[in-house]
Amino acid sequence: MERVEEITSKDDHALTLTSRRHLAISGVQQVDSFDDSHIALETDMGRLVLRGHNLKIHHLDLERGEFEAFGEIDALTYTQRAKTKGSFGSSWQKLWG
């Protein structure tokens, strides 16, 4: 029997929020800080801050970029845009910014 393995690219970033109590995220690079009311993450799409109550990290696999948390999730906020390499916009800003 052939074994099939799911491979997740670290360049993919997705959020799945279920009933505001379970959050699964792909594309996570690192956890910067956390306590029971906030979790700050670096993702492929920039810095993401979760706010809520009784937050707990359930699963973290930085090799695969996977993260899961449980708790009462009140807010998800991106506080920094992802850095893009070689984008036309950044080149334009260097010339005219």
Backbone hydrogen bonds, N-H to C=O, Kabsch-Sander energy under -0.5 kcal/mol:
donor,donor_aa,acceptor,acceptor_aa,energy
5,E,3,R,-0.5
8,T,6,E,-0.5
9,S,7,I,-0.5
12,D,9,S,-1.5
14,A,26,S,-0.8
16,T,24,A,-2.4
18,T,16,T,-0.5
18,T,22,H,-3.0
19,S,17,L,-0.6
21,R,18,T,-2.4
22,H,18,T,-1.6
23,L,69,A,-2.7
24,A,16,T,-2.4
25,I,67,F,-2.8
26,S,14,A,-2.3
27,G,65,G,-0.7
28,V,65,G,-2.1
29,Q,42,E,-3.3
30,Q,42,E,-1.5
32,D,30,Q,-0.6
32,D,40,A,-2.4
33,S,40,A,-1.3
35,D,38,H,-2.5
39,I,50,L,-1.9
40,A,33,S,-3.0
41,L,39,I,-0.5
41,L,48,L,-3.1
42,E,30,Q,-2.8
43,T,41,L,-0.5
43,T,46,G,-2.0
44,D,27,G,-2.1
46,G,43,T,-1.6
48,L,41,L,-2.7
49,V,77,T,-3.0
50,L,39,I,-3.0
51,R,75,A,-2.5
52,G,37,S,-2.1
53,H,72,E,-2.1
55,L,36,D,-2.5
56,K,70,F,-2.6
58,H,56,K,-0.6
58,H,68,E,-2.4
59,H,68,E,-1.6
61,D,66,E,-2.7
65,G,61,D,-1.0
66,E,61,D,-2.5
67,F,25,I,-1.9
68,E,59,H,-2.5
69,A,23,L,-2.3
70,F,56,K,-2.4
71,G,21,R,-1.6
72,E,53,H,-2.7
73,I,20,R,-2.7
73,I,71,G,-0.9
74,D,51,R,-2.7
74,D,72,E,-0.6
75,A,51,R,-2.0
77,T,49,V,-2.5
79,T,47,R,-1.9
79,T,77,T,-0.6
80,Q,47,R,-0.9
82,A,45,M,-0.8
91,S,87,S,-1.7
92,W,88,F,-2.6
93,Q,89,G,-2.1
94,K,90,S,-1.8
95,L,91,S,-1.8
96,W,92,W,-2.7
97,G,93,Q,-2.9
